[in-house]
Amino acid sequence: MHNRRPDVVVYRADTIDIPPTRPEHVLLVAEVVSPGSETTDRIVKVEQYARAGIGFCRRVEQAATGVPLIYTYVLDPARGTYRPGRCSPGRSRLPHRFRWRSTWAGCEAARRGAGRAFHLISGD
């Protein structure tokens, strides 16, 4: 994972100022699938994040309808792989009941490093 830069990273609050970031500091990563890097974003990175022990992974893809599809993966620590995830269009729940909203424009901006892909709605 040392060579990977996820599009979105959610860190544990108590580790945000501890360099370098280690996999155990990360609660969730998300990748926005880009044209030309589909295999890397869908398979390679997801496998690497699982091997690093990151508990949750999200993959965001553009659907033909224009609404982003959000795939959620949860780590099976005994196997070191992610369990098959679910797919949610446009809106999804984060672990621990945090809700987020995404737009494709936001995902594209995050992929370019120019914005946020996801907006936290509530932490209920």
N, C-alpha and C positions, 0 to 999 in steps of 0.2 A: 504494500500500500504506500510505501514511501514515495513512489513515483507517480501516484495518482492524486488528482485534484478534483474531488467531486464538485458538481455544480452547486450543491447545497450541503452544508454540514451543520448538524446540531450538536454542540458540545455540552458536556457537563459544566455547570456554572462554576464549580470549584476548581476547574482546570483551565479555564479560558486564558489565564495569564501565565501558564506554565509551558515554556517552549522546550523542545519541539512538541508539537501535538502528537500524541501517541494514539493508537487504535482504541485503547481502553478509555480514553478521554471522550470518545465520540459515541453519542447516543443513536444518531440516525444520519444516513447519507442519502442523497437523492441525485439521480442522473437524468438530464434532459437528453433524450436520444436525438442525435444530430445526423443529417444526411451525410453519408460517407463513413460514419463511425458506428453504424447500427450494431454490428457484431461485437465490437468492443464495449459499447454501452449496455447492450442487452445480456451478454454472456460473460465476457472476460472480467469486466469491472465487478459485476455482481459476485462472481466466484471469488475474486480477490478480497472483497469486503467481508464475505462470509468467513474465509480462512483467517482474516485478521480479527474476527470475533465481534464485529459490529452488529449489534442486536437487531437493528431495523434498517431496511433499505427500501427506497422508493425509486421507481422508474417512471418517467413522464414521457408520453408520446403524443404526437399530433394525430388526431383522428380525422377521417374524411369530413366529419360533421363540423370540425373547427373547435370542438370541445376537447381539452386534453384528457387523455386516459392515464390514470395513476395506478400503477401496479405496486402492491405492497408485499414485501417479503419479511418474514420473521425468522430469526436465526434458530436453528436446532443445535444447541451447544454440544450435545453428545456426538453429533455427526459432523459438525463444522460446516454445515451447508444451510441454505435457506429453505424453509418449507415452501411449497407452492403457495403463491400469493393470490390475493383477490385483485380485481380490477374495478376501479371506480371512475365514472366520468366526471371530470371537473371539480368535484368536491370530495373530500375524504377526511377520515378521522386519523389523527396522529395517535401513537401509543399514549396511554394514560389519559385518554379522553380529551386531548387537545384537538380542536378542529382547525382546518386550514382551507384556504380557497386558492385556486390557481387559475391563471389565464395563460393562453399560449404566448401572448405577447410578453408576459412576465417571465415565462420560461425561456424564451429566446433572449431576453435582456440578461437574465442570469447566466445563460450559457456564454454570452459575450463578456460577462463581467460588468455589465452596465445596469444592474438592477436586481430586484428580488423576484423570485419565481413564486413564492408562496407568502400568503398573508395570514398570520395567526388571527383567528376570529374570536376564540374564547378558550379558556382553560378549565371548563366545568367538568 
